[in-house]
């Protein structure tokens, strides 16, 4: 049966601001879904309160509502659009499902004659209500861990007494494992049970026997109205049960599962999906498998929506789950839809991988002082990276190179742990860097059997690590001029970076690169094609690997490279890597707009990024996608292969900017603002000289390299002082200190964490107002796209402040200074593209805090508030296609827009929640108000002076 022709208008519910446990995977899903439904000629109306994402871009839907995700907003939209026939709640994570349920309970869908597609209410209730789910599994004969439900403290105590410890507490209707906990000891039980009951909106928890050490797997499924089911991807968690899948290192396809058990697992997943309701769409099922010969399978949970892993599975297989799930929700059958990658086979087709995927989460514990850094049932990571390779080892190395945590890969970079007690402790209490510690343990000589006993990680993975270490030891016996080609090729095939190989032999990275060139050990690019090359793929989505040469009968030697270089003019856009606090989805928004603008200018666009959650890594955003680490060696090889006109670095945040120096050194053209101008803005000494020349005031400052220099500076500058390291993002390591003891402690701590960094000490303007401006400049003309005033005082990081557009109480004189300073600085830095400048205002004088000649966190917010495609314009300026004066700017905003930060402190107990110069928020929402008498504005304003953390 083809699509349901009665559906003419669909409401899609988004997932709201980014929080730990619900990040931009759902914006990726929502964006794909909106495009998929509009392709069918159906109107799309979208509600989501997140201004930073591409999903809420006006180009994504017919009507976008940046409103709070509440039933009040839903009613307003349904009144405004009586033509809405259906609602799709499966693309917006738990937030959308919970809102859909609430609207159903209040009878809203029924009142407005709106039907639910993609899932049914029963399915949500059965899967979210732990007790109902347990009963369902019993009924259909799928094994589950022994468990009982408690809706009161007393009942919970009874169950614990019956089961004994260790046990697991899982609250109903929560996301990202909120409130879930392992209880090993009786003493901890009361506190953790109370926390679980409070976390559940219906105050219900499931208490089950802990399956500690069991292996964990996930399957991604799709089903159509005709009851056809396909399994898109199997994912194995390298970490055993006990660590939330969002915090686990995961591998696709499953590596250590026997075929018999895999078939059993498939059958169970299909049976579970068919028994939770009659709906068409996507599903994610999690299982535990006993780590013995019996391989007993136990079902953990099923989510009747696209999940965090759906984005990963889509990027891993090249099969766009959200896009197809949306078509199925409209009534299509799988066999009627085309495989999006091959364009020649149907979507009723299970992807086959001839490569391996490794996903590693990215944490930000440094932002949460005092946080418990051990991993458990409650998710704590803020982003993730994915590596694609021909082997697990290559994919593992590429994923670790993508993390941007100053590591060059697994080991072989001189940064491993050497202390036996510390290594054992980090293995015992799963830590964020356990992926590296396993290698350190093997290097120290700790037997694999002991590592397995402590971590319960499958022996197969540990042996893969051991092989890597043995190879490192072998290469270390050679020098650069004696290393055989076979060993160099093996090291590259196993993912070792040139830097790591150089470290092994005590030489320079450039020497290893040169040796590779001489020996013809070069990267080749392979297609991600969903079908292990059985059918021809039409989509240019590539990963790199190394291959031994093939010799033909006539003696010709070659390696097979599937990335064919065209003769069109090309531009490379560097992505922003994994999400983290301080650099989130806003930069992905800018990258996507940059790609689309370059396409409009007739360029072939090439995207390089390693973040599986985002729209920039969708296979049909850029003309060519290289799913590779944003890591020098990988980028340089792609640029040499493709020979672009130039590279855009100012859209990918600090990740891309940090590569500007190397690009410039190697003679690769940076499109837009030059490296020298970028560096001038980062170098406080040079920048302040420029400001002095321009007669623009800035807080007095000095540069120190050790605690003595800092102390001497303090005498000149006067407390309070703002201390910060150079070249960091999101205010990392920034602190306000008020006396010499605090200063010394902070300086010593900073230099321990960031050795060799220059520290900047600024006299902190106590009680100043903070404002910021974003502008587009073409080197001659400047257009200010927005000026925002922060509600919080100066000293709270701009990413954590409520920013009001336009300003609400800056006088004419101050506004004129802001405009003048912005124009002068943009021109003096020879900016071509975007620039963001931050100001402190005291006694009607506007001081410069900093200038960043790149896309900023606030650009998407201003673009949404004013309804203008500013990144599109800025990219065309960078490419030299247009001048600022070519555009007709027509910003539309009634009243005020406020960018409100959203925090994820609930994931970290006992953490200092006070705000200061270091950014802590994980996401943001947008609030529109008509005037300053609005209650919400009044409340924000009255809280602004609470306190600053020093």
C-alpha positions in Angstrom: 0.0 0.0 0.0 1.5 3.4 -0.9 1.4 6.4 1.3 -1.7 7.6 3.1 -3.1 10.3 0.8 -5.3 11.7 3.6 -2.2 13.2 5.2 -1.6 16.7 3.9 0.1 18.4 6.9 2.3 16.9 9.6 3.5 18.4 12.9 7.0 17.2 13.9 8.0 17.6 17.6 11.7 18.4 18.2 13.8 17.5 21.2 14.5 21.0 22.7 17.8 22.3 24.0 20.8 20.0 24.1 21.3 18.2 27.4 23.4 15.3 28.4 21.5 12.2 27.2 19.7 14.0 24.4 22.0 15.8 22.0 22.0 16.7 18.4 21.3 13.1 17.2 17.6 14.1 17.4 18.1 17.3 15.4 19.7 15.2 12.8 16.7 12.8 12.9 14.2 15.8 12.8 16.0 17.5 9.9 16.0 14.2 7.9 12.4 13.6 8.7 11.3 17.1 7.7 13.0 16.8 4.3 11.7 13.3 3.8 8.1 14.3 4.4 8.3 17.5 2.3 9.6 15.4 -0.6 6.1 13.9 -0.6 4.5 17.3 -1.2 3.2 17.3 2.4 3.3 20.4 4.5 5.6 20.2 7.6 5.1 22.3 10.8 7.9 22.0 13.3 8.0 22.9 17.0 11.4 23.1 18.8 12.9 25.6 21.2 16.5 25.2 20.2 17.9 28.1 18.1 21.3 26.6 17.6 20.3 23.8 15.2 19.9 23.4 11.5 16.5 21.7 12.3 14.9 25.0 13.3 16.2 26.8 10.2 13.4 28.4 8.1 14.5 26.3 5.1 13.7 23.0 6.9 9.9 23.2 7.2 7.0 25.2 5.9 6.4 26.7 9.4 9.0 26.6 12.2 7.8 27.5 15.8 10.6 28.3 18.2 8.4 27.8 21.2 8.7 26.0 24.6 7.9 22.3 24.3 4.6 22.4 26.3 1.0 21.4 25.6 0.2 25.1 25.7 2.4 25.7 22.7 1.0 22.6 20.9 -2.6 24.0 21.3 -1.5 27.4 20.0 0.0 25.8 16.9 -3.0 23.6 16.3 -5.3 26.6 16.5 -3.1 28.5 14.1 -3.0 25.5 11.7 -6.3 23.6 11.8 -5.1 21.8 8.6 -2.7 19.6 10.6 -3.7 16.0 10.1 -1.0 14.0 11.9 1.8 14.3 14.5 5.1 12.5 14.3 6.7 12.4 17.8 9.4 9.7 17.3 12.1 12.1 16.0 12.5 14.3 19.1 13.8 11.8 21.7 12.2 11.3 25.1 11.1 14.9 25.2 8.9 14.6 22.2 7.4 11.2 23.3 6.6 12.5 26.8 5.0 15.7 25.3 3.0 13.6 22.9 1.8 11.4 25.8 0.8 14.4 27.9 -1.1 15.9 25.0 -2.9 12.6 24.5 -3.8 12.3 28.2 -5.3 15.9 28.0 -7.3 14.8 24.9 -5.6 17.5 22.7 -5.0 15.2 19.6 -8.6 14.1 19.8 -10.0 17.6 20.2 -8.2 18.8 17.0 -8.7 15.6 15.0 -4.9 14.9 14.8 -3.7 11.3 14.4 -0.5 9.9 15.7 1.9 8.4 13.1 5.2 6.5 13.5 4.2 5.0 16.8 1.1 4.3 18.9 0.3 5.4 22.4 0.2 1.8 23.6 3.7 1.2 22.4 5.0 4.3 24.3 3.2 3.2 27.5 4.3 -0.4 27.3 7.9 0.3 26.7 8.3 3.2 29.1 6.3 1.7 32.0 8.8 -0.8 33.4 6.1 -3.1 34.9 4.0 -3.3 31.8 7.2 -4.0 29.7 8.2 -6.8 32.1 4.7 -8.4 31.8 4.9 -8.2 28.0 8.2 -10.0 27.9 6.8 -12.8 30.1 3.8 -13.1 27.8 5.8 -13.4 24.6 8.5 -15.6 26.1 11.5 -13.3 25.9 13.8 -13.7 28.9 14.4 -10.6 31.1 16.5 -10.1 34.2 14.6 -10.9 37.4 12.9 -7.6 38.4 10.1 -6.0 40.4 8.5 -2.6 40.3 8.3 -0.2 43.3 6.1 2.9 43.5 7.1 3.6 47.1 10.1 3.6 49.3 8.9 0.8 51.5 8.1 -1.5 48.5 11.7 -0.8 47.2 13.2 -1.9 50.5 11.2 -5.2 50.4 12.4 -6.0 46.8 16.1 -5.3 47.7 15.8 -7.6 50.7 14.4 -10.3 48.5 17.0 -9.9 45.7 20.2 -9.1 47.6 23.0 -6.9 46.3 24.2 -5.9 43.7 21.0 -4.6 42.1 20.0 -1.9 39.6 17.4 0.8 40.0 15.8 2.2 36.8 13.2 5.0 36.9 10.3 4.9 34.4 9.9 7.6 31.7 13.4 9.1 31.9 16.1 9.8 29.4 19.8 9.1 29.3 19.6 6.9 32.4 18.5 9.8 34.6 18.2 8.6 38.2 19.4 5.1 37.3 22.0 3.5 39.6 23.9 0.4 40.5 23.7 -0.4 44.2 26.6 -2.6 45.4 26.2 -2.0 49.1 23.3 -1.9 51.4 24.4 1.5 52.9 23.9 3.3 49.6 20.5 1.9 48.8 18.2 4.4 50.6 19.7 7.4 49.0 19.8 5.9 45.5 16.2 4.6 45.8 14.9 8.0 46.8 16.8 9.6 43.9 15.3 7.1 41.4 11.7 7.6 42.7 12.1 11.4 42.4 13.6 11.2 38.9 10.6 9.3 37.5 7.7 11.6 36.5 5.3 8.8 37.7 7.5 8.0 40.8 8.1 4.4 39.7 11.3 2.4 39.5 12.1 -1.1 38.3 14.6 -2.9 40.6 16.4 -5.7 38.9 19.2 -8.2 39.6 22.4 -6.6 38.3 23.8 -8.5 35.2 27.3 -7.2 35.9 29.9 -8.3 33.4 27.3 -9.5 30.8 27.9 -8.3 27.2 25.6 -5.6 25.9 24.2 -5.3 22.3 21.8 -3.0 20.4 19.8 -3.6 17.3 18.3 -0.9 15.1 15.1 -2.0 13.4 12.6 -0.6 10.9 9.1 -1.9 10.3 6.4 -1.0 7.8 2.6 -1.3 7.8 2.8 -4.6 6.0 4.8 -6.0 8.9 8.1 -6.2 6.9 11.0 -5.8 9.3 14.6 -5.0 8.6 17.6 -5.0 11.0 19.7 -2.0 9.9 22.6 -2.4 12.2 23.9 -4.5 15.1 26.0 -2.7 17.6 28.2 -4.2 20.3 29.2 -2.3 23.4 32.9 -3.0 24.1 32.2 -2.0 27.7 30.0 -4.7 29.5 26.7 -4.1 31.2 26.8 -1.5 33.9 27.9 1.4 31.7 25.2 3.4 29.9 25.3 2.8 26.2 25.7 6.5 25.6 28.9 6.3 27.6 30.2 3.1 26.2 32.7 2.5 23.4 30.5 0.8 20.8 31.5 -1.2 17.7 29.5 -2.1 14.6 28.9 -4.6 13.3 28.9 -6.9 16.5 32.3 -8.5 16.7 32.1 -11.3 19.3 28.7 -12.8 18.9 28.2 -16.3 17.5 25.9 -16.5 14.4 23.4 -18.7 16.2 23.1 -16.2 19.1 22.8 -13.3 16.6 19.9 -15.1 14.8 18.2 -15.7 18.1 18.6 -12.0 19.1 17.2 -10.9 15.7 14.1 -13.1 16.2 13.6 -11.8 19.7 13.9 -8.1 18.5 11.4 -8.7 15.7 9.0 -10.4 18.1 9.3 -7.6 20.6 8.7 -4.9 18.0 5.7 -6.7 16.6 4.2 -7.2 20.0 4.3 -3.6 21.3 1.7 -2.2 18.9 0.7 -2.0 15.3 2.8 0.9 14.0 5.3 1.7 11.2 8.6 3.3 12.0 12.0 2.8 13.8 12.9 0.9 17.0 16.0 0.4 19.1 16.3 -2.8 21.2 19.0 -3.5 23.8 20.1 -6.9 25.0 22.5 -8.5 27.5 24.3 -11.7 26.7 26.0 -13.9 29.2 29.8 -14.0 28.8 30.0 -17.8 28.7 29.5 -20.7 26.2 25.8 -20.6 26.8 25.4 -17.0 25.5 22.0 -16.6 27.3 20.1 -13.6 26.0 18.1 -11.2 28.2 16.1 -8.2 26.8 16.9 -4.9 28.6 14.7 -2.4 26.8 13.0 -1.3 23.6 12.5 2.3 22.4 9.8 2.8 19.8 11.5 5.9 18.3 14.7 6.8 16.6 17.4 6.7 19.3 20.8 8.1 20.1 22.2 5.0 18.3 20.0 5.6 15.2 22.2 8.5 14.1 25.3 6.3 14.6 23.7 3.4 12.8 22.7 5.7 9.9 26.2 7.0 9.5 27.7 3.6 10.1 25.7 1.9 7.4 24.8 4.8 5.1 21.2 3.8 5.5 19.3 7.0 6.6 17.0 5.5 9.3 15.0 8.7 10.2 14.4 9.5 6.5 13.0 6.0 5.8 11.1 5.8 9.1 9.3 9.0 8.2 8.2 7.6 4.9 7.0 4.4 6.6 5.0 6.5 9.0 3.2 8.0 6.0 2.2 4.5 5.0 4.8 3.4 2.5 6.1 -0.1 2.5 9.8 -0.8 2.6 9.8 -2.6 -0.8 8.3 0.6 -2.4 11.2 2.8 -1.3 14.6 3.1 -2.8 17.9 2.5 -1.0 19.2 6.1 -0.8 22.8 5.1 -1.4 22.7 2.7 -4.2 19.6 4.2 -5.8 19.1 0.8 -7.5 18.1 -1.5 -4.7 15.0 -1.3 -2.5 14.9 -0.2 1.2 13.7 -3.7 2.1 17.4 -4.6 2.3 19.7 -5.2 5.2 23.0 -3.3 5.1 26.2 -5.2 5.0 29.4 -3.6 6.2 32.8 -4.4 4.7 34.5 -2.1 7.3 34.3 -1.5 11.1 32.9 1.4 13.0 34.0 2.5 16.5 32.2 5.2 18.5 33.8 6.8 21.4 32.0 9.2 23.7 33.4 12.7 24.5 33.2 13.9 28.1 33.7 17.3 29.7 34.3 16.5 33.3 36.8 19.4 33.6 33.7 21.7 33.5 32.1 20.0 36.5 34.5 20.4 39.5 33.9 17.7 42.1 31.9 15.5 39.7 32.1 11.7 40.1 34.1 10.8 37.0 33.4 7.0 37.1 31.0 5.8 34.4 27.8 4.0 35.3 24.1 3.7 34.4 23.6 7.4 34.2 24.9 9.0 31.0 27.6 11.7 31.4 29.1 12.3 28.0 28.4 15.4 26.0 29.2 14.2 22.5 30.7 11.4 20.5 33.1 10.6 17.6 33.0 7.8 15.1 36.0 6.2 13.3 35.6 4.1 10.1 38.4 1.6 9.2 39.0 -1.7 7.5 39.7 -3.3 10.9 38.7 -2.7 14.5 42.2 -1.5 15.3 42.2 1.1 12.5 38.7 2.4 13.4 39.7 2.5 17.1 42.7 4.7 16.3 40.8 7.0 14.0 38.1 7.5 16.7 40.7 8.3 19.4 42.4 10.7 17.0 39.0 12.5 16.5 38.4 13.2 20.2 40.6 16.3 20.4 41.9 15.6 23.9 45.6 16.1 22.9 46.1 12.4 22.2 47.6 11.2 18.9 45.7 7.9 19.1 45.9 4.8 21.4 49.3 5.0 23.1 52.6 5.7 21.3 52.4 9.4 22.2 54.2 9.5 25.6 51.0 10.4 27.4 50.1 7.1 28.9 49.8 6.2 32.6 52.9 4.6 34.2 51.7 4.1 37.8 50.5 0.5 38.5 48.0 1.5 41.3 46.5 4.2 39.1 46.1 1.9 36.1 44.4 -0.8 38.2 42.0 1.8 39.8 41.1 3.2 36.4 40.3 -0.3 35.1 38.3 -1.2 38.2 36.2 1.9 38.2 35.4 2.5 34.6 36.9 5.9 33.8 36.4 8.2 30.8 39.9 7.4 29.6 39.7 3.6 30.0 40.0 3.2 26.2 43.6 4.4 26.6 44.4 2.8 30.0 43.9 -0.7 28.6 46.8 -0.1 26.3 48.9 1.3 29.2 48.1 -1.8 31.3 49.3 -4.1 28.5 52.4 -1.9 28.0 53.1 -2.3 31.7 52.9 -6.1 31.4 49.6 -6.7 33.2 48.3 -10.0 31.8 45.2 -9.9 29.6 43.5 -12.4 31.9 43.9 -9.9 34.8 42.6 -7.0 32.6 39.6 -9.2 31.6 38.9 -10.2 35.2 38.8 -6.6 36.3 36.9 -5.0 33.3 35.0 -8.0 31.9 35.8 -6.6 28.4 35.7 -9.5 26.0 39.1 -11.2 25.4 38.8 -10.6 21.6 39.0 -6.8 22.1 41.9 -7.1 24.6 43.9 -9.3 22.1 43.4 -6.6 19.4 45.0 -4.1 21.9 47.8 -6.6 22.6 48.6 -6.9 18.8 48.9 -3.1 18.6 51.3 -3.0 21.5 53.4 -5.8 20.0 53.6 -3.9 16.7 54.7 -0.7 18.6 57.5 -2.7 20.3 58.7 -4.1 17.0 58.8 -0.7 15.2 60.6 0.8 18.2 63.6 -1.4 17.4 64.1 0.4 14.0 65.3 3.9 13.0 63.6 5.9 10.2 66.2 4.8 7.6 65.9 1.1 8.5 62.1 0.6 8.8 60.9 -2.0 6.3 57.9 -1.0 4.1 55.9 -4.0 5.4 56.0 -2.8 8.9 55.2 0.8 7.9 52.2 -0.4 5.9 51.0 -2.6 8.8 51.2 0.3 11.3 49.2 2.5 8.9 46.6 -0.3 8.3 46.2 -0.6 12.0 45.5 3.1 12.3 48.7 4.5 13.8 49.2 8.2 12.9 52.5 9.4 11.5 53.1 11.2 14.8 52.8 8.0 16.7 55.2 6.1 14.4 57.6 9.1 14.7 57.3 8.8 18.5 58.2 5.1 18.3 61.4 5.7 16.4 62.4 9.1 18.0 62.1 11.1 14.7 59.9 13.8 13.2 56.3 13.4 11.9 57.4 15.0 8.6 60.1 12.4 8.2 57.6 9.6 8.5 55.3 11.3 6.0 58.2 11.7 3.6 59.1 8.0 4.0 55.5 7.0 3.3 55.6 9.0 0.1 58.9 7.4 -1.0 57.6 3.9 -0.3 54.2 4.7 -1.8 52.3 3.9 1.4 49.5 6.3 0.7 45.9 6.7 1.8 43.2 5.4 -0.4 39.5 6.3 -0.1 36.6 3.8 0.0 32.9 4.3 -0.3 30.4 3.7 2.4 27.8 1.9 0.3 25.4 -0.1 2.5 26.0 -3.3 0.5 29.7 -4.3 0.7 30.2 -3.2 -2.9 27.7 -5.7 -4.3 25.9 -2.9 -6.1 27.2 0.3 -7.4 26.7 3.2 -5.0 25.7 6.7 -6.2 26.5 8.6 -3.0 30.0 10.1 -2.5 30.6 9.2 1.2 34.1 8.1 1.9 36.6 6.9 4.6 40.3 6.4 4.2 42.4 3.3 4.7 45.7 1.7 3.5 46.0 -1.2 1.1 48.9 -3.3 -0.2 49.5 -2.8 -3.9 47.8 -5.1 -6.4 49.9 -6.5 -9.3 48.2 -7.1 -12.6 49.2 -9.9 -15.1 51.2 -7.4 -17.1 53.2 -6.3 -14.0 51.4 -3.0 -13.3 51.1 -2.2 -9.6 48.3 -0.1 -8.1 46.0 0.5 -5.1 42.3 0.9 -5.6 41.0 4.4 -4.8 37.2 4.8 -5.0 37.3 8.6 -4.6 37.4 10.0 -8.2 38.5 13.7 -8.3 36.5 15.9 -10.6 37.8 18.9 -12.6 35.3 21.3 -11.0 36.4 24.1 -8.7 36.2 22.8 -5.1 36.0 24.1 -1.6 36.7 22.2 1.6 34.8 23.0 4.8 36.4 21.8 8.0 33.8 20.5 10.5 33.7 21.1 14.3 34.4 17.6 15.5 32.7 16.1 18.5 30.2 18.2 20.6 31.5 19.5 23.8 30.7 22.3 26.2 31.8 25.5 24.5 31.6 24.1 21.0 28.3 22.5 20.2 25.8 22.2 17.4 25.9 25.9 16.6 29.1 25.4 14.6 27.5 22.5 12.7 24.7 24.8 11.7 27.3 27.2 10.3 29.1 24.4 8.5 25.9 23.2 6.8 25.0 26.7 5.7 28.6 27.2 4.5 28.3 24.1 2.3 25.0 25.1 0.9 26.2 28.7 0.1 29.3 27.4 -1.6 27.1 25.1 -3.7 25.0 28.1 -4.8 28.2 29.8 -5.9 29.0 26.8 -8.2 31.6 25.1 -6.1 31.9 21.3 -5.5 31.7 21.1 -1.7 33.8 18.8 0.4 33.0 18.2 4.0 35.5 16.7 6.5 34.1 15.8 9.9 33.9 12.9 12.4 30.8 13.6 14.4 28.0 11.0 13.7 25.3 13.1 15.4 25.2 16.0 13.0 23.6 17.1 9.7 27.0 18.1 8.3 27.9 14.4 8.1 24.7 13.5 6.3 25.6 11.7 3.1 23.8 14.3 0.9 24.6 17.6 2.6 27.9 18.2 0.8 28.8 17.0 -2.7 31.5 14.8 -1.1 31.7 13.7 2.5 35.0 12.4 4.0 34.1 10.9 7.4 37.5 11.4 8.9 39.1 12.8 12.0 39.6 16.6 11.9 43.3 15.8 12.5 46.1 17.3 10.5 47.4 14.1 8.7 44.0 13.1 7.5 43.1 16.6 6.3 46.4 17.2 4.5 46.0 13.9 2.6 42.4 14.8 1.5 43.5 18.3 0.4 46.4 16.9 -1.6 44.0 14.3 -3.2 41.2 16.8 -4.0 43.3 20.0 -4.8 40.6 22.5 -3.7 40.6 26.3 -4.4 40.9 26.7 -0.6 39.6 25.7 2.8 37.0 27.4 5.0 38.1 27.3 8.7 36.0 29.9 10.3 32.7 27.9 10.5 34.0 24.9 12.5 34.7 26.6 15.8 38.1 26.2 17.5 38.7 22.7 16.0 39.0 24.1 12.5 40.7 27.3 13.6 43.5 25.4 15.3 44.5 23.9 11.9 44.7 27.3 10.2 48.4 27.7 11.2 49.4 24.4 9.6 47.3 25.1 6.5 49.0 28.4 6.1 52.5 27.0 6.7 51.9 24.3 4.0 50.7 27.0 1.5 47.1 25.9 1.4 44.7 28.8 0.8 42.5 29.8 3.7 39.3 31.3 2.3 38.1 34.4 4.1 40.1 35.9 7.0 43.8 35.1 6.8 45.7 33.0 9.4 47.7 36.1 10.4 44.5 37.9 11.3 43.1 34.9 13.2 46.3 34.7 15.1 46.4 38.4 15.9 43.0 38.1 17.6 44.2 35.1 19.7 47.5 36.7 20.6 46.7 39.1 23.5 49.9 41.0 23.2 49.6 41.8 19.5 45.8 42.4 19.8 46.2 44.9 22.6 48.8 46.8 20.6 46.3 47.0 17.8 43.6 48.3 20.2 46.0 50.9 21.6 46.7 52.0 18.0 42.9 52.3 17.3 42.4 54.2 20.6 39.9 51.5 21.8 39.9 50.8 25.6 40.5 47.4 27.0 41.0 46.1 30.6 44.6 46.3 31.8 46.3 43.0 31.4 49.6 41.1 31.4 51.0 37.8 30.3 52.6 35.3 32.8 54.4 32.0 32.2 54.7 31.0 35.9 53.4 31.7 39.4 56.2 34.3 40.2 55.4 36.3 37.1 51.7 36.2 37.9 52.3 37.4 41.4 54.4 40.3 40.2 51.7 41.2 37.7 49.0 41.2 40.4 50.8 44.1 42.1 50.5 46.2 39.0 47.1 45.1 37.8 45.2 45.0 41.1 42.6 42.4 42.2 40.1 41.1 41.3 41.9 39.4 38.4 40.6 37.3 35.6 43.1 34.5 34.8 42.9 32.5 31.5 45.0 30.4 29.3 45.6 31.3 25.6 44.0 29.4 22.6 41.1 27.7 24.5 37.4 27.6 23.8 34.4 27.9 26.2 36.4 29.7 28.8 38.4 26.6 29.7 40.4 27.2 32.8 39.2 30.8 33.3 38.8 32.0 36.9 38.3 35.2 38.8 40.8 35.4 41.7 40.7 37.9 44.6 44.0 37.4 46.4 47.5 36.1 45.9 46.9 32.7 47.5 44.0 32.0 45.1 46.1 33.3 42.2 49.1 31.0 42.9 46.8 27.9 43.4 45.0 28.5 40.1 48.2 29.3 38.1 49.9 26.1 39.3 46.8 24.1 38.6 46.5 25.5 35.0 50.1 25.0 34.1 49.9 21.4 35.3 47.0 20.8 33.0 48.1 22.9 30.0 51.9 22.9 30.2 53.8 25.6 28.3 50.7 27.8 27.9 50.9 31.5 28.4 48.5 32.8 31.0 46.6 36.1 30.6 45.8 38.1 33.6 43.2 40.9 33.1 42.0 43.4 35.7 38.4 42.3 36.1 35.9 45.1 35.7 33.7 44.3 38.7 30.0 45.0 38.2 30.3 45.8 34.5 27.6 45.0 32.0 28.6 42.6 29.3 27.5 42.8 25.6 28.5 41.2 22.4 28.2 41.9 18.7 28.4 39.7 15.6 29.2 41.2 12.2 30.0 40.3 8.6 32.9 42.1 7.0 34.4 41.9 3.5 37.6 43.8 4.3 36.0 47.1 3.3 32.4 47.2 4.5 31.0 46.0 7.9 27.4 45.0 8.6 26.6 44.3 12.3 24.1 41.5 12.3 23.2 41.8 16.0 24.1 43.4 19.3 23.2 41.5 22.4 23.2 42.6 26.1 23.7 40.0 28.7 21.3 39.9 31.7 24.1 38.5 34.0 27.0 40.8 34.9 30.4 40.6 33.2 32.4 37.7 34.5 29.9 35.0 33.7 30.8 33.2 30.4 28.8 34.5 27.5 27.7 31.0 26.7 26.1 30.8 30.2 24.5 34.2 30.1 21.0 35.1 29.1 21.6 37.2 26.0 19.0 39.7 24.9 18.6 40.8 21.3 18.4 43.8 20.9 19.9 45.3 24.1 17.4 46.4 26.7 19.1 49.2 28.6 22.2 50.5 26.8 22.0 54.2 26.0 22.6 55.8 22.6 26.1 56.8 23.6 27.1 53.2 24.6 25.5 51.7 21.5 27.4 54.1 19.2 30.7 53.1 20.9 29.8 49.4 20.3 29.1 50.0 16.7 32.2 52.1 16.1 34.5 49.6 17.9 33.1 46.7 16.0 33.6 48.3 12.7 37.1 49.5 13.5 38.3 46.1 14.8 36.7 44.1 12.0 38.5 46.3 9.4 41.8 46.4 11.3 41.9 42.6 11.5 41.2 42.5 7.7 38.2 40.2 8.5 36.6 38.5 5.5 33.5 36.7 6.8 32.2 36.6 10.3 33.5 38.2 13.5 32.2 38.2 17.1 33.4 40.8 19.6 32.7 40.9 23.4 32.5 44.0 25.4 32.4 45.1 29.1 30.6 48.4 29.8 31.5 50.4 32.9 30.7 54.1 33.7 29.5 54.4 30.1 32.8 53.4 28.6 32.9 50.3 26.3 36.0 48.1 26.9 36.9 45.2 24.6 37.1 41.8 26.2 38.0 39.8 23.1 37.4 39.5 19.4 36.9 36.2 17.4 37.1 36.5 13.6 35.0 33.3 13.1 31.4 32.0 13.4 30.3 32.3 17.0 27.9 30.5 19.3 25.4 33.4 18.8 25.2 33.5 15.0 22.4 30.9 14.6 20.5 32.6 17.4 20.6 36.0 15.7 19.8 34.4 12.3 16.7 32.7 13.8 15.6 35.8 15.7 15.8 38.1 12.7 14.8 35.5 10.1 18.0 36.2 8.0 20.5 33.6 6.4 23.6 35.4 7.8 26.0 32.4 7.4 24.9 32.1 3.7 25.9 35.7 3.2 29.1 35.5 5.1 30.2 32.4 3.2 29.6 34.2 -0.2 31.8 37.0 1.2 34.6 34.5 2.2 34.5 33.0 -1.3 34.9 36.5 -2.8 31.6 36.1 -4.7 29.9 39.0 -3.0 30.6 42.2 -1.1 28.5 43.0 2.1 26.9 45.8 0.1 25.4 43.3 -2.4 22.9 42.0 0.2 19.6 43.6 1.2 19.4 43.1 4.9 15.9 43.1 6.3 15.8 41.8 9.9 12.4 41.1 11.4 11.9 40.9 15.1 8.9 42.1 17.2 10.0 42.8 20.7 13.0 40.9 22.1 14.6 37.4 21.7 16.5 36.0 24.6 19.1 33.2 24.3 18.7 31.1 27.5 21.4 28.7 28.5 20.4 25.1 29.6 22.5 23.1 32.1 22.8 19.4 32.8 23.8 19.6 36.4 21.3 16.9 37.3 23.8 14.4 36.0 26.4 15.4 38.5 25.6 15.4 42.1 27.8 17.4 44.6 29.0 19.8 41.8 29.5 23.5 42.3 26.6 25.0 40.2 27.8 28.6 40.6 28.5 30.3 37.3 31.7 32.0 36.4 34.1 32.7 33.4 34.3 29.0 32.5 31.3 27.8 30.4 29.1 25.0 31.9 25.9 25.0 29.8 25.3 22.2 27.4 22.6 23.8 25.2 20.3 26.7 24.8 16.7 27.7 24.1 15.2 30.8 22.6 12.5 32.9 24.3 10.5 35.6 22.4 8.9 38.3 24.5 6.9 41.3 23.3 8.2 43.8 25.9 10.3 44.1 29.1 7.2 43.9 31.3 7.0 40.2 30.5 7.1 38.1 33.7 9.8 35.7 32.4 12.1 38.6 31.6 11.4 40.1 35.0 12.3 36.9 36.7 15.6 36.5 34.8 16.5 40.1 35.5 15.8 39.8 39.2 18.1 36.8 39.5 21.1 38.3 37.6 23.0 39.4 40.7 22.8 36.2 42.6 26.6 35.6 42.7 29.7 35.0 40.6 31.9 32.0 41.4 35.4 33.0 42.2 
